[in-house]
Amino acid sequence: MSTFNGLIDEIPFISVDRFEKHNLHSSLFFLSHCHYDHMIGLNRDLILPGKLYCSEISSIFLKKQFPNLEQSIEILDLEVPTVLFNPKESDTKIVVTTIPALHCPGSVMFIFETQNKRILYTGDFRYSETAINKYPILLNKTFDVIHLDSTFLSDNYCDFPPQSESLRIICELTKTWIERGSEYKVIIETPAQYGLECVVRELYKKLKVLCSVEERHLEKYLYFPEMDRCLSNDINLSSVIIKQKNFSNRNKSANLEKLKKCNYRILKPTAIYWRNWSNNKPIYVHEGNEVYRIAFSNHCSLKELKNFLHMTKPKELKLNVLPSDSLSRQRMENTLDLILKNIQEKEENEKEDYIYCLNNIQKIKNTPIKKNDIHIQNLPPKRIKF
C-alpha cells in the first residue's frame, strides 16, 4: 500500500496520487493508475482546483467512476513530453513525460522536468531486468530524484517468476479443470478489488473463457478497455469466478451461492506468500482440496529493484511504500544500504576496467590514465529520504 503523501518537494504546485487535505492546495494533479491506495481523496463530490492528468485508460475509469471530475481530466500520451504551466504563476512550467509502468491497465510512471531538476515518480511498477531497455528515456537521462515503489524492497522477496510464467500456470490449471465438464468451475481469489485484470484477459485470450465477477464490482471492471468481452455476471456462462478474498456472507451474490452445486478449484495468485522464492523452486503449490497458490506479482522483486536502480542511478532516492513499524523500516533501510553499496562497488569495478582498457590504448603514448581522471556522470544515490 502506498504511503506517499502526494507532494513533490521540488515542484510545490503539484500533487501525485493523493487528493486530500494539503494536496488540495496544489494547482496541477496527476494519477499514475486506478488502484484505490493511489486515489485517496477522490469522490463524487470533489471539485479539484486544477487539471488532473493521467493515461487514456485511467481517464475512462475516472470519468465513469467520478463524473464530477470529467471537466478536470486531461490525457497524457505515452512517451510524449508535454509542457504544463502553473496556473497561479504563468512563468513557471514543467515538462511531463509518461512511461508504461507495467503494473495494471493504464498504469504509468511520470518524469517531471523543471528548469534545473529531473524527477521520476514510478507509482507502482513491475519491470523485469530487460523491460527497462525498452524505454531509453530512463537510461539516457540523469534523475535528481526517484520516488520508488518499494513494496518488495526486502531480502524476503529477492525474486519473483516472470508474470508470463505465472499467467501460463493459471491458464494451465484452469484448462485442466474446466475441461471435465460444465459443472467444473474455477475460483480465482484476489486480495483486492483490482489487480488481476491481466489474468482475466489472458484467460480469454488463451482459453476463450469468460470470467464472472461479483455484480457489485462488474461495472468497474468494465471501465477497462477490452474487458467487456472477457467478463460476464452470469455464472452459467462463466467457467471462472473472480472472488475477492474474505468477502462477508452478507455480500455473497446469488451467483456465488450457485457454486455449492458445482465442483470447483481455487487458484490464489499472490506475492506476499512467496518469501525466498528462487528460480529452482516451483511457482505454484497444491494446498489440498483443489486449492492452488501461484506466485504472481504486479510489483518489482528486490532483484528487479536492484537492477532498476543500477540502470537509472538517481542522485536521491525516496521510497513510496514504507512499513508502519520501526523494526521493519530499519530492515528496509539496511537492505537499501546494501543495494547502494553493491552499486557503488560495481561502478568502481567498471571504472577500473575502463581505465585498464584506456591504458592499453594509451601505452604507446606513455600517458597512463589515473582513476581520478575518469568521471562517471551518474553515481548511486548519496542521500536517502524515508
DARAUR-V305391 format. One record per run of one state. SS is the DSSP state (H for helix, E for strand, L for the rest). FROM is the first residue (numbers start at 1). TO is the last residue. If there is no record, write none. Layout:
SS & FROM & TO
SS & FROM & TO
//
This chain:
L & 1 & 6
E & 7 & 7
L & 8 & 13
E & 14 & 16
L & 17 & 20
H & 21 & 25
L & 26 & 27
E & 28 & 30
L & 31 & 35
H & 36 & 38
L & 39 & 50
E & 51 & 54
L & 55 & 55
H & 56 & 65
L & 66 & 66
H & 67 & 72
E & 73 & 75
L & 76 & 77
E & 78 & 78
L & 79 & 81
E & 82 & 86
L & 87 & 88
E & 89 & 100
L & 101 & 107
E & 108 & 113
L & 114 & 117
E & 118 & 121
L & 122 & 130
H & 131 & 134
L & 135 & 135
H & 136 & 138
L & 139 & 144
E & 145 & 148
L & 149 & 162
H & 163 & 178
L & 179 & 183
E & 184 & 190
L & 191 & 196
H & 197 & 207
L & 208 & 210
E & 211 & 213
L & 214 & 214
H & 215 & 221
L & 222 & 227
H & 228 & 230
E & 231 & 232
L & 233 & 234
H & 235 & 237
L & 238 & 239
E & 240 & 244
L & 245 & 248
H & 249 & 251
L & 252 & 253
H & 254 & 261
L & 262 & 262
E & 263 & 270
L & 271 & 283
E & 284 & 288
L & 289 & 290
E & 291 & 295
L & 296 & 301
H & 302 & 312
L & 313 & 315
E & 316 & 319
L & 320 & 325
H & 326 & 365
L & 366 & 370
H & 371 & 373
L & 374 & 382
E & 383 & 385
L & 386 & 386
//
